[in-house]
């Protein structure tokens, strides 16, 4: 063998040995090329003072290598901020993470995006431009009482002469009348703008009976919505059903068998587990926070039930696939004008969002951020797109269209009853919430057995 061939063979053997060593160090037996993380940026919410914001990120593609750093980065000048700019360092919760951005200046424009780093490099999410507000800490609401008293009871009357027993959901009709899911009375009550309370249906005792409103029975109704033609729909929690009250005054069952369970189907072939919050779209489809199943369900006008998002296992996971996301006792649901769904995710202390593309993200809050939205019981959206939250820890909150989180009334340190302004007003486990055409906010103050009104600050 000539010397050139001998050298070539020796070089080949050396390279082969190197390949064996490298592949031997790879647990899978093959070399997998690294990929930079792919992620999206969570929308921004700003505090009332304009000095702090909340965002985060969501990993949207399967990772081939471990992540060594997560967070968001931001700048006032760099429109594609990087980790060379200001940044947070966060802890991932499965594929999503939340970030608290501090030290911001009021009335200043920022550019922000999520990042994730592995040994291959740093991947970035989409850039979000936001402008912090002027200091709105003094922008608070005025609280008064429309109807009800401290005593539990089942009495029709006017103002404080009427009584409720753990009122929950609220809705409004075109004339400004409020309808109340009076849970422990298993009844639906009506309140005129003048505060006159009457019983629409329900006998005061639990049961299940369809038919004329005078004799129909419910079991701990939780939420109520109205359609454009005057029909009412009720989340009948104790009966695990969605009930309907027609404009003609007849009660029927739209969906649910009465058994607690999880089955999609039509009418009585579908099952729910403690259905709680309701919202309705322009086509008459009803969206249900199926609390016991940790799911968001959809019920068509014909009673066909499908699953929109979530899995039956309680948890906290944002995801690009709606049915792989997780909730923990979702209790309220609302729709915006674009068809996005907002959820008050009670035990995750968060407001979640399902886009029209089926992507689940966190708007604000999270399991370790109870100071932000506490225990959100219900959520509603007004015609301008402002989001209102009843925090059963004792507050009424707003996220306005500029993404500013405002505490309009109440506080979490002193549950009780007091009318007044801002934090001097007191609630005790507020539940249902609805906004009228004038921007007034109506709240079912459950443990105070009252229906309260919050007049918002002007210009907000």
C-alpha positions in Angstrom: 0.0 0.0 0.0 1.5 3.4 -0.9 2.1 6.1 1.6 -0.7 8.4 0.3 -3.3 5.7 0.6 -2.1 4.7 4.0 -2.4 8.3 5.2 -5.9 8.5 3.7 -7.0 5.4 5.4 -5.6 6.5 8.7 -7.4 9.9 8.4 -10.7 8.1 7.7 -10.3 5.8 10.7 -9.6 8.9 12.9 -12.7 10.6 11.6 -14.8 7.5 12.1 -13.6 7.2 15.7 -14.5 10.9 16.3 -18.0 10.2 14.9 -18.4 7.2 17.2 -17.3 9.3 20.2 -19.8 12.1 19.4 -22.7 9.8 18.8 -21.8 7.8 21.8 -22.3 10.9 23.9 -25.7 11.6 22.4 -28.4 9.8 24.5 -30.6 9.1 21.4 -27.7 7.7 19.4 -28.0 10.5 16.8 -27.0 14.1 16.6 -30.0 16.5 16.7 -29.3 19.9 15.4 -30.3 22.6 17.9 -33.1 25.0 17.3 -33.6 28.5 18.6 -36.8 28.8 20.7 -39.9 30.0 18.9 -42.4 32.0 21.0 -45.0 34.7 21.1 -45.3 37.7 23.4 -48.2 38.0 25.9 -50.2 41.2 25.7 -49.3 44.0 28.1 -51.3 45.3 31.1 -50.2 48.5 32.8 -50.8 49.5 36.4 -52.7 52.6 37.3 -49.7 54.6 38.2 -48.0 54.0 34.8 -44.8 52.6 36.4 -45.3 48.9 36.2 -46.5 46.5 33.5 -47.2 42.8 33.1 -46.5 40.6 30.2 -44.8 37.3 29.4 -44.4 34.7 26.7 -45.5 31.4 25.2 -43.3 28.8 23.6 -45.1 27.8 20.5 -42.9 25.0 19.0 -41.5 21.8 20.4 -38.0 22.4 22.0 -35.0 20.2 21.1 -32.8 21.7 23.8 -33.4 23.0 27.3 -34.0 26.7 27.9 -31.5 28.6 30.1 -33.4 31.8 30.3 -36.8 33.3 29.9 -38.3 36.8 30.2 -39.2 39.9 28.3 -37.0 42.7 27.1 -37.9 46.3 26.5 -36.7 49.7 25.3 -38.0 53.2 24.6 -35.8 53.5 21.5 -35.1 50.1 20.1 -38.2 48.9 18.2 -36.8 45.3 18.2 -35.5 45.1 21.8 -33.1 42.4 22.7 -31.5 40.9 25.9 -28.9 43.7 25.6 -31.7 46.1 26.6 -33.6 46.1 29.9 -35.0 42.6 30.6 -36.6 40.3 33.2 -35.6 36.8 34.2 -38.6 34.6 34.8 -39.6 31.1 35.7 -41.4 29.1 33.1 -44.7 27.3 33.9 -44.7 24.5 31.3 -44.6 26.5 28.0 -45.7 29.9 29.3 -44.3 32.5 31.7 -45.3 35.8 33.2 -43.2 38.9 33.7 -43.4 41.9 35.9 -41.8 45.0 34.4 -40.9 47.7 36.9 -39.3 51.1 36.9 -41.3 52.4 33.9 -42.1 56.1 33.4 -45.6 57.4 33.0 -46.8 58.6 29.6 -43.9 56.9 27.8 -43.9 54.6 24.8 -42.1 51.3 25.1 -41.3 48.4 22.8 -41.4 45.0 24.4 -41.0 41.3 23.3 -40.6 38.0 25.0 -37.4 36.0 24.7 -36.1 32.5 25.5 -32.5 31.4 25.3 -30.9 27.9 24.9 -27.4 26.8 23.9 -28.2 27.5 20.2 -29.3 31.1 20.7 -32.0 33.4 21.8 -35.4 33.4 20.2 -37.8 36.4 20.4 -41.5 36.8 20.2 -43.5 39.5 18.4 -42.9 43.1 19.5 -45.6 44.9 21.4 -45.7 48.7 21.4 -47.4 50.2 24.5 -47.7 53.6 26.2 -47.8 53.9 29.9 -50.6 56.1 31.2 -50.5 59.2 33.3 -50.9 58.4 37.0 -54.5 57.2 37.2 -54.3 55.9 40.8 -57.0 58.5 41.9 -59.4 57.3 39.2 -62.0 55.5 41.3 -65.7 54.8 41.3 -68.6 55.7 43.5 -70.5 52.8 45.1 -74.2 52.8 46.1 -76.8 50.2 46.8 -79.8 49.5 44.5 -81.6 46.8 46.3 -81.3 44.2 49.1 -80.4 44.3 52.8 -78.0 42.5 55.2 -80.6 39.9 56.0 -81.0 36.9 53.8 -84.5 36.2 52.6 -86.9 35.9 49.7 -88.9 39.1 49.8 -90.1 41.2 46.9 -90.1 45.0 47.5 -88.3 48.2 46.7 -84.7 48.9 47.5 -83.7 47.8 51.0 -87.2 46.4 51.5 -86.3 43.5 49.2 -84.1 40.6 50.2 -81.9 38.1 48.4 -80.0 35.0 49.4 -76.5 34.9 47.8 -77.2 36.7 44.5 -74.8 35.6 41.7 -75.2 36.3 38.0 -76.6 39.5 36.5 -77.9 40.6 33.1 -79.7 43.6 31.6 -82.6 43.9 29.1 -83.1 46.6 26.6 -85.2 48.7 29.0 -82.5 48.7 31.7 -84.1 46.1 34.0 -81.7 43.9 35.8 -82.2 40.1 36.2 -80.6 38.3 39.1 -79.7 34.7 39.5 -80.7 34.5 43.2 -78.8 31.4 43.9 -79.8 30.1 47.3 -83.4 31.1 46.7 -83.2 29.0 43.4 -85.0 31.9 41.7 -84.6 34.5 39.0 -85.4 38.0 40.2 -86.1 41.2 38.3 -85.1 44.7 39.4 -86.4 47.9 37.6 -84.2 51.0 37.3 -86.2 52.4 40.3 -85.1 49.4 42.4 -88.4 47.5 42.5 -87.7 43.8 43.0 -90.1 41.1 41.8 -89.7 37.3 41.3 -89.7 36.3 37.7 -89.6 32.5 38.3 -88.6 30.1 41.0 -90.3 29.1 44.1 -87.6 29.5 46.7 -87.0 25.8 47.0 -84.6 23.7 45.0 -85.8 21.4 42.2 -86.1 20.8 38.5 -89.2 21.6 36.6 -89.8 23.0 33.2 -93.0 24.8 32.2 -94.7 28.1 33.0 -92.6 30.5 35.0 -95.0 30.5 37.9 -94.3 26.8 38.6 -90.8 26.2 37.2 -88.0 25.2 39.5 -84.2 25.6 39.6 -81.3 24.5 41.7 -78.8 27.2 42.7 -78.7 29.2 39.4 -75.3 30.9 38.9 -75.4 33.0 35.8 -77.9 34.6 33.4 -77.7 36.2 29.9 -80.3 37.7 27.6 -80.6 37.5 23.8 -81.8 40.2 21.5 -85.4 38.9 21.4 -85.9 38.8 25.2 -85.1 35.2 26.0 -83.1 34.5 29.1 -80.6 31.7 29.5 -79.5 30.4 33.0 -76.6 28.3 34.1 -78.5 26.0 36.5 -75.5 24.9 38.5 -77.2 22.4 40.8 -79.0 20.7 38.0 -76.0 20.7 35.7 -78.1 22.3 32.9 -78.5 25.3 30.7 -82.1 26.5 31.0 -84.1 28.9 28.9 -86.9 31.3 29.8 -88.7 32.4 26.6 -90.0 35.9 26.2 -93.5 34.3 26.5 -92.7 33.1 30.0 -92.0 29.4 29.4 -89.0 27.6 31.0 -87.3 24.8 29.1 -84.0 22.9 29.1 -81.6 23.8 26.3 -78.8 21.4 27.2 -77.7 19.0 29.9 -79.0 15.7 31.3 -79.0 16.6 35.0 -76.1 14.3 35.7 -72.6 15.8 36.4 -70.2 14.7 33.7 -68.4 15.6 30.5 -70.1 14.6 27.3 -70.6 16.7 24.1 -73.9 16.2 22.3 -77.2 17.8 21.8 -79.8 18.6 24.4 -80.1 15.9 27.1 -77.3 13.9 25.5 -74.8 16.5 26.7 -73.5 16.7 30.3 -72.0 19.5 32.4 -70.3 19.7 35.8 -71.4 22.8 37.8 -71.8 25.2 34.9 -71.2 28.7 36.1 -70.6 31.7 33.8 -72.4 32.4 30.6 -72.0 34.7 27.6 -73.9 34.9 24.3 -73.0 36.0 20.8 -75.0 37.7 18.1 -75.9 34.3 16.5 -77.4 33.0 19.8 -74.5 30.7 20.7 -73.9 30.5 24.4 -70.5 30.1 25.9 -70.3 28.3 29.3 -67.6 28.4 31.9 -68.1 24.7 32.9 -66.4 25.1 36.3 -66.4 21.5 37.5 -64.9 20.3 34.2 -62.4 23.1 33.9 -63.6 23.7 30.4 -65.1 26.4 28.2 -68.1 24.9 26.3 -70.3 26.2 23.5 -74.0 25.6 23.1 -75.8 26.5 19.9 -79.3 27.8 19.7 -80.4 24.3 18.9 -78.7 22.9 22.0 -75.6 21.3 20.4 -72.7 21.3 22.9 -69.0 21.3 22.0 -65.8 22.1 23.8 -64.0 25.3 23.0 -61.0 25.1 25.3 -59.5 23.4 28.3 -59.0 19.9 29.6 -60.7 18.3 32.4 -57.6 18.3 34.6 -57.2 21.5 36.6 -54.0 23.4 35.9 -52.5 26.5 34.4 -51.2 26.2 30.9 -51.4 28.7 28.0 -51.1 27.0 24.7 -51.5 27.5 21.0 -54.0 24.6 20.9 -57.1 25.5 22.9 -58.0 22.0 24.1 -54.4 21.4 25.5 -54.6 24.6 27.6 -55.7 24.2 31.2 -57.9 26.2 33.5 -58.6 25.9 37.3 -62.3 26.5 38.1 -63.2 29.0 35.4 -66.2 30.9 36.7 -67.0 33.7 34.3 -66.9 34.3 30.5 -67.4 37.3 28.2 -67.1 38.1 24.5 -65.6 41.1 22.8 -66.8 42.6 19.5 -64.1 40.6 17.6 -65.2 37.3 19.0 -62.4 36.8 21.5 -63.4 35.0 24.7 -62.3 36.2 28.1 -62.4 34.0 31.1 -62.2 34.7 34.8 -60.0 31.8 35.9 -60.9 31.7 39.5 -58.3 29.5 41.2 -55.5 30.5 38.8 -56.1 34.2 39.9 -56.0 35.2 36.2 -58.0 36.6 33.3 -57.4 34.4 30.3 -58.2 35.0 26.6 -59.1 32.6 23.8 -58.5 34.2 20.4 -60.7 33.6 17.4 -57.8 31.3 16.2 -58.1 29.2 19.4 -54.9 30.4 21.1 -55.2 30.6 24.9 -53.1 33.3 26.7 -53.1 35.1 30.0 -54.3 38.7 29.9 -53.3 39.5 33.5 -52.5 37.6 36.7 -51.5 34.0 37.4 -51.3 31.5 40.2 -48.7 33.5 42.2 -50.0 37.0 41.3 -53.0 37.3 43.6 -52.5 41.0 44.1 -53.4 41.7 40.5 -56.9 40.3 40.1 -57.3 38.2 43.3 -60.0 35.6 42.8 -61.9 36.8 39.7 -65.4 35.6 39.9 -66.9 37.2 36.7 -66.0 39.4 33.8 -67.9 41.6 31.4 -67.0 43.9 28.5 -68.7 47.2 27.6 -69.4 48.6 24.1 -66.1 50.5 24.1 -64.1 47.3 24.8 -63.3 48.1 28.5 -63.1 44.9 30.6 -64.6 44.8 34.1 -63.8 42.2 36.7 -65.5 41.2 40.0 -62.8 40.1 42.3 -64.4 38.0 45.1 -61.6 39.1 47.4 -63.5 42.4 47.6 -62.8 44.6 44.6 -64.2 45.8 41.3 -61.5 46.2 38.7 -61.2 47.5 35.1 -58.8 46.9 32.3 -59.5 49.8 30.0 -58.8 49.9 26.2 -55.4 51.4 26.9 -54.6 48.2 28.8 -54.5 50.0 32.2 -55.6 48.0 35.2 -57.7 50.1 37.6 -59.0 49.3 41.0 -62.4 51.1 40.8 -63.8 50.2 44.2 -63.3 48.0 47.3 -60.2 46.5 48.8 -59.0 43.1 49.7 -58.1 43.8 53.3 -61.5 44.6 54.7 -64.4 42.6 53.4 -67.7 44.1 54.6 -70.4 46.5 53.5 -70.0 50.2 53.0 -71.1 52.5 50.2 -68.7 55.2 49.2 -65.8 56.0 46.9 -62.9 53.9 45.8 -61.2 51.8 48.5 -63.5 53.2 51.2 -66.4 51.2 49.7 -66.6 47.6 50.9 -67.9 44.4 49.2 -68.2 40.8 50.5 -67.5 38.3 47.8 -68.8 40.2 44.7 -69.9 37.8 42.0 -71.9 38.7 38.8 -71.0 41.9 37.0 -72.6 43.7 34.1 -72.3 47.2 32.5 -75.2 49.3 31.2 -75.3 51.6 28.1 -74.4 54.6 30.3 -71.3 52.9 31.6 -72.6 52.2 35.1 -71.4 48.9 36.6 -73.8 46.6 38.4 -72.5 44.0 40.9 -74.1 41.1 42.7 -72.6 41.5 46.2 -73.2 37.9 47.2 -72.3 37.7 50.9 -73.9 41.1 51.5 -77.1 39.9 49.7 -77.3 43.2 47.8 -77.1 44.5 44.3 -74.6 47.4 44.1 -74.0 50.1 41.6 -70.5 51.5 40.7 -70.5 54.8 38.9 -67.2 55.0 37.0 -64.8 58.0 37.1 -65.4 60.4 34.3 -63.1 60.1 31.2 -62.0 56.5 32.0 
